[in-house]
Every structure is written in C-alpha cells, then in structure tokens.
Amino acid sequence: MLRVGLTGSIGVGKSFVSGVLAQLGCRVLDADQTARDVVAPGSPALREVVAAFGPELLLTDGNLNRAKLGALVFADANARARLNSILHPHIIAQQDEQLRRWEAEAPDSIAVVDAALMIESGGYQRFDKLIVVHCRPEVQRQRLMTRDNLSEDEVEKRIGAQLSQDEKKKFADYLIDTSAGFADARSATWEVYAKLLAESRRIRTEPFARANLTR
C-alpha cells in the first residue's frame, strides 16, 4: 500500500483536495476526525488535556469544549505546543492502526492521511509521498474571513500558529495550487493522483522499490 501524507496551511483548500482523492478511489483518513475521536469522553487523551489545562474545558456532558480550548491555544504559543505534545502521539497511533487495517484489507490501495500539522509534528516522515496544498496568501486570508467569519486579526493569529506555506512547500513531493479555484484544483489533483497510481504500481512490481523511495 502506498502511504501518502496530505497537508497544507489553514484555508488553502486541503479538504477539497482530499475529497477529490477519495472520489478517485484513495482511502482517506481525516486527522481532524481522529483528533476528535481521541478526546472522546473517558479517553486517556482527554484526561491528559484536562490535567494540563483544567476541568473548565469540559462541557456538562463530559465532552471537550473545543471552542474554548481553541481560543486558548490560538492565543498562546506555549499552550498550543503543550496541547500538541499531548495529542499528537495519540493521533498518530490511531492513524497508524487504521493504516495497518487498510493495508491488510487492500495491500494494493493508496492511503491518504489528511493533516494540517503533519510537518510540524514530524508525522510526515511516516509516508512514502507528501502532497502540500497551497494558494496565494491573499486568497487564503479571504477564504478564512469568509468561511469562518473571522476578523483580519483573528485570521493572522490562525495563520501564524502554523508553519508558513513557503516552508511547507519545501517538504513536498507534489504541490497542488488551489488559488485559481475548484476546477483548476480538481485538474491538478487528478494529475497528482495519476503520479501516485504510477508510483503505487512501481513499488508493487519493482524489487526493493519501497526501500528506495525518497522524501
């Protein structure tokens, strides 16, 4: 199974690209959903978060108050780093378990893990190939303001909380630019998928091909 990481900064269109890859037949795992799953009521990760940040982050039904936690960590880099150090090991472990199940079920498939902080966490190193989605900065800012109803200051805080687009692009095997809109982004995703398909076939047919994959 070819393991592919998909990443990109907030507001660049990464979810659209992951949706297209799913339509094309890739098995796609959304790290945001995994992040929600690992902090389910009673989970070890939730207990660690509450121990670190206080019981006031719990709702009355025992769920994590994600809005309150988000407001806290976007405003405080140290709190954000502490939260990531708690959650990332749990998220990566659950992702890897799902990848193992998929590989057992369909060893010839292409599996894609969609995660915004894949490079920051170092998790990208577990993958055969890495796709970085990006767009022009002014497009990113406008999308965030429109999509999430954020002020310019709030947008800058969220963008500043992640590695810059230019830095992320340095890690990429494949780049997908969504600046021009959905039609162009879909075409670019199809082109990358064709390359992934060829790579998947290559590692199945060439001896030692997987060992020679380069990042």
Secondary structure, DSSP 8 states (H G I E B T S, - for coil): -EEEEEEE-TTSSHHHHHHHHHHTT-EEEEHHHHHHHHTSTT-HHHHHHHHHH-GGGB-TTS-B-HHHHHHHHHS-HHHHHHHHHHHHHHHHHHHHHHHHHHHHH-TTSEEEEE-TTHHHHTGGGGSSEEEEEE--HHHHHHHHHHHH---HHHHHHHHHTS--HHHHHTT-SEEEE-TT-HHHHHHHHHHHHHHHHHHHHHHHHSTTTGGG---
